[in-house]
Amino acid sequence: MSESAPGVSSWNDRVTTQFKAGDLRIADRFDRSQLLLLHTKGARSGQPRTSPLAYLTIDGQMLVIASAAGRDTNPAWFFNIVANPRVTIERWVDDAIETFEATATPAESDVRNRLWPKITSIAPGFADYQTKTSRVIPVVILTPAI
């Protein structure tokens, strides 16, 4: 995962390992039911990439937020989904990992603006990240493939 910021790869690897092992608490921060593994194809390299991400379900839509912890650039996985929106998702449902194909679509500004207050009321850390950057943090809708 050479596309990541320094230090991110090793953290992502640890989180992914804990996730796959079925740990209930991951990185001492997340319940496993709050995380998913987003499998993308590298925008430039075409190589497979895996990003552990917190996700929310709002208004029946599965969402991930391209916050990059408030950095001034979007995370590598965001560029990957823009170039190749077909993704694979892994998430815990009850006591098993569910795997499915999905389409990742950045929310248009009006949809993003409607979702943002709901997102930040559930996960206020995203509001804090927004204060750290001048970019508008993208919201990505994950729509399961039929």
MARGUGU-302814 format. One record per residue (C-alpha): residue number from 1; x, y, z. Coordinates in steps of 0.05 Angstrom, whole numbers, plus 5000, padded with zeros to 4 digits. Layout:
% MARGUGU-302814
{resi->NUM xx->X yy->Y zz->Z}
...
***
This chain:
% MARGUGU-302814
{resi->1 xx->5000 yy->5000 zz->5000}
{resi->2 xx->5054 yy->5048 zz->4979}
{resi->3 xx->5002 yy->5101 zz->4960}
{resi->4 xx->4988 yy->5116 zz->5033}
{resi->5 xx->5015 yy->5171 zz->5077}
{resi->6 xx->5075 yy->5152 zz->5120}
{resi->7 xx->5055 yy->5107 zz->5177}
{resi->8 xx->4986 yy->5093 zz->5149}
{resi->9 xx->5005 yy->5026 zz->5116}
{resi->10 xx->5028 yy->4993 zz->5181}
{resi->11 xx->4967 yy->5018 zz->5218}
{resi->12 xx->4922 yy->4994 zz->5162}
{resi->13 xx->4957 yy->4926 zz->5162}
{resi->14 xx->4946 yy->4918 zz->5238}
{resi->15 xx->4873 yy->4939 zz->5233}
{resi->16 xx->4862 yy->4891 zz->5174}
{resi->17 xx->4894 yy->4834 zz->5212}
{resi->18 xx->4851 yy->4846 zz->5273}
{resi->19 xx->4789 yy->4853 zz->5230}
{resi->20 xx->4802 yy->4787 zz->5194}
{resi->21 xx->4817 yy->4752 zz->5260}
{resi->22 xx->4748 yy->4773 zz->5285}
{resi->23 xx->4771 yy->4816 zz->5343}
{resi->24 xx->4711 yy->4850 zz->5373}
{resi->25 xx->4751 yy->4913 zz->5389}
{resi->26 xx->4799 yy->4938 zz->5335}
{resi->27 xx->4858 yy->4985 zz->5346}
{resi->28 xx->4828 yy->5000 zz->5415}
{resi->29 xx->4782 yy->5048 zz->5379}
{resi->30 xx->4729 yy->5013 zz->5339}
{resi->31 xx->4678 yy->4959 zz->5347}
{resi->32 xx->4687 yy->4912 zz->5288}
{resi->33 xx->4615 yy->4925 zz->5267}
{resi->34 xx->4635 yy->4998 zz->5253}
{resi->35 xx->4689 yy->4979 zz->5203}
{resi->36 xx->4693 yy->4951 zz->5133}
{resi->37 xx->4749 yy->4932 zz->5087}
{resi->38 xx->4745 yy->4970 zz->5021}
{resi->39 xx->4780 yy->4933 zz->4965}
{resi->40 xx->4797 yy->4978 zz->4907}
{resi->41 xx->4841 yy->4978 zz->4845}
{resi->42 xx->4898 yy->5029 zz->4847}
{resi->43 xx->4882 yy->5090 zz->4804}
{resi->44 xx->4951 yy->5091 zz->4772}
{resi->45 xx->4979 yy->5023 zz->4786}
{resi->46 xx->4917 yy->4980 zz->4775}
{resi->47 xx->4941 yy->4938 zz->4834}
{resi->48 xx->4893 yy->4914 zz->4888}
{resi->49 xx->4889 yy->4958 zz->4950}
{resi->50 xx->4854 yy->4947 zz->5016}
{resi->51 xx->4833 yy->5003 zz->5062}
{resi->52 xx->4800 yy->4992 zz->5130}
{resi->53 xx->4748 yy->5046 zz->5139}
{resi->54 xx->4695 yy->5066 zz->5189}
{resi->55 xx->4626 yy->5066 zz->5157}
{resi->56 xx->4557 yy->5091 zz->5173}
{resi->57 xx->4488 yy->5073 zz->5148}
{resi->58 xx->4444 yy->5134 zz->5140}
{resi->59 xx->4377 yy->5136 zz->5105}
{resi->60 xx->4389 yy->5064 zz->5083}
{resi->61 xx->4454 yy->5082 zz->5049}
{resi->62 xx->4523 yy->5054 zz->5067}
{resi->63 xx->4572 yy->5112 zz->5071}
{resi->64 xx->4647 yy->5122 zz->5079}
{resi->65 xx->4679 yy->5189 zz->5091}
{resi->66 xx->4743 yy->5210 zz->5055}
{resi->67 xx->4768 yy->5250 zz->5114}
{resi->68 xx->4842 yy->5230 zz->5115}
{resi->69 xx->4839 yy->5254 zz->5187}
{resi->70 xx->4832 yy->5326 zz->5161}
{resi->71 xx->4894 yy->5326 zz->5117}
{resi->72 xx->4893 yy->5374 zz->5057}
{resi->73 xx->4889 yy->5318 zz->5006}
{resi->74 xx->4839 yy->5263 zz->4996}
{resi->75 xx->4861 yy->5193 zz->5016}
{resi->76 xx->4890 yy->5147 zz->4962}
{resi->77 xx->4828 yy->5102 zz->4966}
{resi->78 xx->4785 yy->5161 zz->4943}
{resi->79 xx->4826 yy->5170 zz->4879}
{resi->80 xx->4821 yy->5095 zz->4869}
{resi->81 xx->4745 yy->5095 zz->4871}
{resi->82 xx->4739 yy->5155 zz->4826}
{resi->83 xx->4782 yy->5119 zz->4774}
{resi->84 xx->4751 yy->5050 zz->4787}
{resi->85 xx->4684 yy->5055 zz->4823}
{resi->86 xx->4672 yy->4979 zz->4825}
{resi->87 xx->4695 yy->4956 zz->4894}
{resi->88 xx->4691 yy->4896 zz->4940}
{resi->89 xx->4668 yy->4905 zz->5011}
{resi->90 xx->4680 yy->4861 zz->5072}
{resi->91 xx->4642 yy->4875 zz->5136}
{resi->92 xx->4621 yy->4837 zz->5198}
{resi->93 xx->4548 yy->4817 zz->5202}
{resi->94 xx->4533 yy->4780 zz->5266}
{resi->95 xx->4589 yy->4729 zz->5272}
{resi->96 xx->4612 yy->4724 zz->5200}
{resi->97 xx->4646 yy->4767 zz->5148}
{resi->98 xx->4599 yy->4787 zz->5091}
{resi->99 xx->4633 yy->4800 zz->5025}
{resi->100 xx->4599 yy->4835 zz->4966}
{resi->101 xx->4612 yy->4877 zz->4905}
{resi->102 xx->4590 yy->4949 zz->4905}
{resi->103 xx->4594 yy->5014 zz->4866}
{resi->104 xx->4628 yy->5071 zz->4903}
{resi->105 xx->4599 yy->5139 zz->4884}
{resi->106 xx->4621 yy->5206 zz->4912}
{resi->107 xx->4558 yy->5242 zz->4936}
{resi->108 xx->4539 yy->5303 zz->4894}
{resi->109 xx->4544 yy->5368 zz->4933}
{resi->110 xx->4469 yy->5373 zz->4949}
{resi->111 xx->4466 yy->5301 zz->4973}
{resi->112 xx->4531 yy->5309 zz->5012}
{resi->113 xx->4505 yy->5373 zz->5044}
{resi->114 xx->4441 yy->5338 zz->5065}
{resi->115 xx->4480 yy->5279 zz->5094}
{resi->116 xx->4537 yy->5317 zz->5129}
{resi->117 xx->4497 yy->5341 zz->5190}
{resi->118 xx->4471 yy->5270 zz->5201}
{resi->119 xx->4542 yy->5242 zz->5194}
{resi->120 xx->4572 yy->5292 zz->5243}
{resi->121 xx->4515 yy->5281 zz->5294}
{resi->122 xx->4532 yy->5206 zz->5294}
{resi->123 xx->4607 yy->5214 zz->5288}
{resi->124 xx->4629 yy->5283 zz->5311}
{resi->125 xx->4702 yy->5269 zz->5295}
{resi->126 xx->4687 yy->5282 zz->5222}
{resi->127 xx->4665 yy->5353 zz->5239}
{resi->128 xx->4732 yy->5362 zz->5274}
{resi->129 xx->4769 yy->5336 zz->5213}
{resi->130 xx->4732 yy->5385 zz->5169}
{resi->131 xx->4758 yy->5443 zz->5211}
{resi->132 xx->4829 yy->5421 zz->5197}
{resi->133 xx->4825 yy->5428 zz->5121}
{resi->134 xx->4798 yy->5476 zz->5069}
{resi->135 xx->4777 yy->5419 zz->5023}
{resi->136 xx->4705 yy->5394 zz->5027}
{resi->137 xx->4711 yy->5324 zz->5055}
{resi->138 xx->4678 yy->5276 zz->5006}
{resi->139 xx->4622 yy->5229 zz->5026}
{resi->140 xx->4621 yy->5164 zz->4986}
{resi->141 xx->4558 yy->5122 zz->4977}
{resi->142 xx->4570 yy->5047 zz->4972}
{resi->143 xx->4514 yy->5014 zz->4932}
{resi->144 xx->4514 yy->4938 zz->4932}
{resi->145 xx->4515 yy->4908 zz->4862}
{resi->146 xx->4454 yy->4871 zz->4841}
***
